[in-house]
């Protein structure tokens, strides 16, 4: 029986989302395969990891341009292997896990792991080393300079970047981003917003200070509004006050995003790797209202360059774009919807699972 080890880290939801998607795909395709999903960073670094993780999240949410400088600095580096030599505790824990679990393949959704695995195993090829690249278009060099056996990318544009970075074509697998296989369960044949009340989903995971004001503005439009606020209880209360008991659905953390994205006509949210790829899988056009410099710029470019949505960084621009999308019998929305449908790969996690079993 095959064993698949999936490695992730809590530095951005895209890594965890991809890891969960791969696990869910394997559970669907081959439920008897042994799968273990681990984040070795908190196990190794304890409280220090949580401090660094929170600092990172604060940086990208409140000072995204500053993180952009860090991202670009990292992209210029060529000595990643030497730098990761210093992660002695992490390598020790990973080595123990490899010895205990004896995986046939190690799937990494966070870029340091393929380097560490190579340093541990050397020429011992007892298991395949697979990197699931969570960046899109602006793929950081830390991904494609790794010694992975295969690189799973979300789209052809990202595959071209990895190829230009020196990775042989046969190592690049364009399967799509491993979203939950539930995306493949829902029909994508939405009724046109010109035939029903336009439905808009606002996922608040950045720009929280201006979110209540945006909610008030959106409620002035003739739309059916649904809002998610995650686990932020303070934000939840602020959004409830902003809604003033109007006809709006407000959710905290929910695992119903696949269904919600497939039901709504338009998503408003940040250009996070998981968010953008999930809205693509659902065929739901997107208005991007927050972009973290560097790692999220490629996600935003993917939406804009394929004319699958638009960037609107101010509340005024967001409202104007919502109006424009549904004006003139939803002409703009129809165009976006057609284009994003061409990108959609809702079966990505299932295809990745079948690939893992084939090697």
Secondary structure, 3 states (H helix, E strand, C coil): CCEEEEECCCCCHHHHHHHHHHHHHHHHHCCCCEEEEECHHHHHHCHHHHHHHHHHHHHHHHCHHHHHHHHHHHHCCCCHHHHHCCCHHHHHHHHHHHHHHCCCEEEECCCHHHHHHHHHHCCCCCCEEEEECCCCCCCCHHHHCCCCCEEEECCHHHHHHHHHCCCCHHHEEECCCCCCHHHHCCCCCCCCCCCCCCEEEEECCCCHHHHHHHHHHHCCCCCEEEEECCCCHHHHHHHHHHHCCCCEEEECCCCCHHHHHHHCCEEEEECCHHHHHHHHHCCCEEEEEECCCCCCHHHHHHHHHCCCEEECCCHHHHHHHHHHHHHHHHHHHHHHHHHHHHHCCCCHHHHHHHHHHHC
